[in-house]
Amino acid sequence: MTDITAIGEILIDLTQSGTTAMGISRFDANPGGAPANLAVAASRLGAKTAFIGRVGKDSFGEILRETLKKNGVDVTALKTDPVQHTTLSVVTLDPSGERSFSFYRDPSADVNLSIEDVPTEMLKSTSILHFGSVSLTSEPARSATLYAAKTAKALGVLVSYDPNYRAALWPDEKTAVDAMAEPLELVDILKVSDEELPLLTGTTDPEKGTALLRDKGIRLILVTLGPDGAFYRLGERTGHVPGVPCTVGDTNGAGDTFFGAFLSRIKDQKELEAISTEDLERSVAYANKAASITTSRHGAIPAMPTLAEMDA
């Protein structure tokens, strides 16, 4: 059995890392892509994870494959596209460490993920299937991702979803919101940021927004609040768990680390409603700590904590 199988984009984050002596911007080639980040974050913290996706037949693709393997992620279902190159995301940072994105994508390898690339046997042997909204932006990856979520749901697998909004990948906000909302009826565990909550619910109030999402059938909802920690809703139970202060390196991958750490803690819990409030808040606090460590460093996957660091 695999604890968590993630499907979707895997790419290189060309992340701004300073300037040369001549004042030319310097960018580091960091492995990334939200579902891949989550698979690594959970694997580093003791979960058994696998990844379904596509990379290009190029040096970046090999770097990504080796990064997942080195971090204990099963890459059996990571295909190499014979035509399209590995996706690139250029990540620039403002003085506070907040990110902005531009993409070299469509066509690219991750967009070419097809239904035929989704191994049903892998879904049958996983506890949680995880996906995000970036793979919903283009075909055939969109159909492949929705197929995987529907199949997992029919098999009784827990489905987790992070509708991570990247404005640069959508023609307009309404198109994005409609597409991001479409899979909600399939979702058991949802993680949204405080910026994405109003897109899906029309309110910035975590109490009201998560109640609306609960009414769509989502059993467990997490709202990340940056340095203020996270809000949770499990049915009628709600609460807020404070964040862990840190000096910001950059915020890239923090949300993926949070969700990966959280899922690594509840991976054996088939009946979500049976989780006690105490255990739930401990798991959210654990996720906050993991995200804080990632935020204090640079890059996404390179910045993620190990189990030993979390236990220290």
C-alpha positions in Angstrom: 0.0 0.0 0.0 1.0 3.6 -0.7 -0.1 6.3 1.8 -0.4 9.2 -0.7 -0.4 9.2 -4.5 -0.1 12.7 -6.0 -1.0 13.5 -9.6 -0.3 16.7 -11.7 2.4 19.1 -12.6 6.1 18.6 -11.9 8.4 21.4 -13.1 11.5 23.5 -12.6 11.1 26.6 -10.5 13.6 29.2 -11.8 13.7 31.1 -8.5 15.2 34.5 -8.1 18.2 34.2 -5.8 20.0 37.6 -6.1 22.2 39.3 -8.6 25.7 38.9 -10.0 28.5 41.4 -9.4 27.4 43.1 -12.7 23.8 43.5 -11.4 22.3 40.7 -13.5 19.5 38.7 -11.9 20.5 35.2 -10.8 18.0 32.3 -10.8 18.3 28.9 -9.2 16.8 25.8 -10.9 14.8 24.3 -8.1 12.6 21.2 -8.5 8.9 22.0 -8.0 5.3 21.7 -8.9 2.7 21.6 -6.1 1.7 17.9 -6.2 5.3 16.8 -6.6 6.2 19.1 -3.7 3.6 17.6 -1.5 4.7 14.0 -2.4 8.2 14.9 -1.3 7.2 16.8 1.8 5.1 13.8 3.0 7.8 11.3 2.1 10.4 13.2 4.1 8.1 13.0 7.1 7.6 9.2 6.9 4.8 8.6 4.5 5.0 6.2 1.6 4.3 8.3 -1.5 4.0 8.0 -5.3 3.7 10.4 -8.2 1.8 10.4 -11.5 2.9 12.9 -14.1 5.1 13.7 -17.1 8.5 15.3 -17.6 10.4 16.1 -20.8 13.2 14.1 -22.4 15.7 16.7 -21.2 18.1 17.4 -18.4 15.5 19.1 -16.3 13.3 16.1 -16.6 16.1 13.9 -15.4 16.8 16.2 -12.5 13.1 16.0 -11.4 13.0 12.2 -11.7 16.1 11.8 -9.7 14.9 14.3 -7.1 11.7 12.3 -6.5 13.6 9.0 -6.3 16.2 10.5 -3.9 13.4 11.6 -1.6 11.7 8.2 -1.6 8.8 8.9 -4.0 7.7 6.1 -6.2 8.3 7.3 -9.8 6.8 4.2 -11.6 4.0 6.4 -13.1 6.3 9.3 -14.0 6.4 9.3 -17.8 9.0 10.9 -20.1 7.3 12.8 -22.9 9.2 12.2 -26.2 8.2 15.5 -27.7 7.5 18.3 -25.2 10.0 19.9 -22.8 9.8 20.0 -19.0 7.7 22.8 -17.8 9.5 25.9 -16.4 8.1 28.4 -13.9 10.0 31.7 -13.2 9.5 32.7 -9.6 10.4 36.3 -8.6 10.3 37.5 -5.0 9.4 40.8 -3.5 11.3 42.2 -0.5 9.1 40.2 2.0 9.7 36.9 0.2 6.3 36.7 -1.4 6.2 35.1 -4.9 5.0 36.0 -8.3 4.9 33.4 -11.2 5.3 33.3 -14.9 5.2 30.0 -16.9 6.9 28.5 -19.9 4.1 25.9 -20.5 1.3 24.8 -22.8 2.6 23.0 -24.7 4.9 21.2 -22.2 5.3 17.7 -20.8 3.1 18.0 -17.7 0.1 19.2 -19.9 0.4 16.0 -22.0 -0.5 13.8 -19.1 -3.4 11.6 -20.4 -6.0 9.2 -19.0 -3.9 6.3 -20.3 -1.1 7.5 -18.0 -3.2 6.9 -14.9 -2.6 3.4 -13.5 -5.8 2.2 -11.9 -3.9 -0.5 -10.0 -1.9 2.3 -8.3 -5.1 4.1 -7.2 -6.4 0.8 -5.8 -3.4 0.5 -3.5 -3.2 4.0 -2.1 -4.9 5.5 0.9 -5.1 9.1 -0.3 -5.1 10.6 -3.9 -4.0 14.2 -4.0 -4.3 16.7 -6.8 -4.2 20.5 -7.4 -5.8 22.9 -9.8 -2.8 23.7 -12.1 -3.4 20.4 -13.9 -7.0 21.5 -14.6 -5.9 24.4 -16.8 -5.3 22.5 -20.0 -6.1 19.3 -21.8 -5.4 16.4 -21.8 -4.0 16.8 -18.2 -7.4 18.2 -17.0 -9.3 15.1 -18.1 -6.6 12.8 -16.7 -6.7 14.5 -13.3 -10.4 14.4 -13.0 -10.5 10.8 -14.2 -8.0 9.9 -11.4 -10.1 11.8 -8.8 -13.4 10.2 -9.9 -11.8 6.7 -10.0 -10.2 7.1 -6.6 -13.5 8.3 -5.1 -15.3 5.3 -6.6 -12.7 3.0 -5.1 -13.2 4.4 -1.6 -9.9 6.2 -1.6 -9.7 9.5 0.3 -9.3 12.4 -2.1 -7.4 15.6 -1.2 -7.3 18.8 -3.2 -5.4 22.0 -3.2 -7.0 24.6 -5.6 -3.8 26.6 -5.8 -4.7 29.6 -7.9 -2.1 30.8 -10.4 -3.6 33.7 -12.3 -1.1 33.6 -15.1 -2.3 30.1 -16.2 -6.0 31.1 -16.7 -7.6 33.4 -19.3 -9.6 35.2 -16.6 -10.7 34.8 -12.9 -14.2 33.5 -13.6 -12.8 30.7 -15.8 -10.4 29.8 -13.1 -13.0 29.8 -10.3 -15.4 27.7 -12.3 -12.7 25.1 -13.1 -11.3 25.1 -9.6 -14.8 24.5 -8.1 -15.8 21.7 -10.5 -14.0 18.9 -8.5 -15.2 19.9 -5.1 -17.9 17.3 -4.9 -15.2 14.6 -5.2 -13.1 16.0 -2.3 -12.8 14.7 1.2 -9.9 16.9 2.4 -9.4 20.4 1.1 -6.6 22.9 1.7 -7.1 26.5 0.6 -5.1 29.7 1.4 -6.7 32.8 2.7 -6.4 34.2 -0.8 -8.3 31.3 -2.4 -11.1 31.0 0.1 -13.0 34.1 -1.2 -12.6 32.9 -4.8 -14.4 29.7 -3.9 -16.9 31.0 -1.3 -17.3 34.7 -1.8 -16.2 35.4 1.8 -12.9 36.0 3.6 -14.3 34.7 6.9 -12.9 31.2 7.5 -15.9 30.2 9.7 -18.5 31.1 7.0 -16.4 30.1 4.1 -15.6 26.6 5.4 -19.3 26.1 6.3 -20.2 26.7 2.7 -17.5 24.2 1.6 -18.7 21.7 4.1 -22.2 21.9 2.6 -20.7 20.7 -0.7 -19.8 17.5 1.1 -16.1 18.2 1.9 -15.4 16.5 5.2 -12.2 18.2 6.4 -11.1 21.7 5.4 -7.9 23.6 6.2 -7.4 27.3 5.6 -3.8 28.5 5.7 -3.4 32.0 7.1 0.3 32.7 6.4 2.2 33.7 9.6 -1.1 33.4 11.6 -1.2 29.7 11.2 -4.3 27.8 10.1 -8.1 27.4 10.6 -9.7 24.0 10.4 -13.2 22.6 10.1 -14.1 18.9 10.5 -17.9 18.8 10.3 -19.2 21.1 13.0 -15.9 21.3 14.8 -13.8 24.4 14.0 -10.7 26.0 15.4 -7.5 28.0 14.9 -4.0 26.8 15.4 -1.3 29.6 15.7 1.6 29.7 13.3 5.3 29.3 14.1 7.3 32.5 13.7 10.3 32.5 11.4 12.6 34.8 9.4 11.3 34.5 5.8 13.7 33.2 3.1 10.9 32.7 0.6 7.4 31.3 0.7 7.6 29.0 -2.3 6.4 25.5 -1.3 5.2 26.5 2.1 1.6 25.5 1.4 2.6 22.2 -0.1 4.8 21.4 2.9 1.9 22.3 5.2 -0.5 20.0 3.4 2.1 17.2 2.9 3.0 17.3 6.6 -0.7 17.2 7.6 -1.5 14.3 5.4 1.5 12.4 6.6 0.0 12.6 10.1 -3.5 11.4 9.2 -2.6 8.9 6.5 -3.8 5.9 8.5 -7.1 7.5 9.5 -9.8 6.2 7.1 -12.7 7.7 9.1 -11.9 11.3 9.2 -14.8 12.1 11.6 -13.2 9.8 14.2 -10.2 12.1 14.6 -10.3 13.7 18.0 -10.0 17.5 18.3 -6.8 17.1 20.2 -5.2 14.9 17.5 -6.5 17.2 14.8 -5.0 20.3 16.4 -1.7 18.5 17.0 -1.6 17.6 13.3 -2.3 21.2 12.2 0.4 22.4 14.6 2.9 19.9 13.1 2.0 21.1 9.6 2.5 24.8 10.7 5.9 23.9 12.0 6.9 22.1 8.8 5.7 25.1 6.7 7.6 27.5 8.9 10.9 25.6 8.4 10.4 25.6 4.6 9.5 29.3 4.6 12.7 30.1 6.5 14.8 28.7 3.6 15.0 29.2 -0.1 13.4 27.0 -2.8 10.5 24.5 -2.4 11.7 20.9 -2.3 15.3 21.8 -1.2 13.8 23.7 1.8 11.5 21.0 3.1 12.2 19.6 6.6 13.2 16.0 7.3 11.6 13.8 10.0 14.7 14.2 12.1 14.4 18.0 11.9 10.8 17.9 12.9 11.5 15.6 15.9 14.4 17.7 17.1 
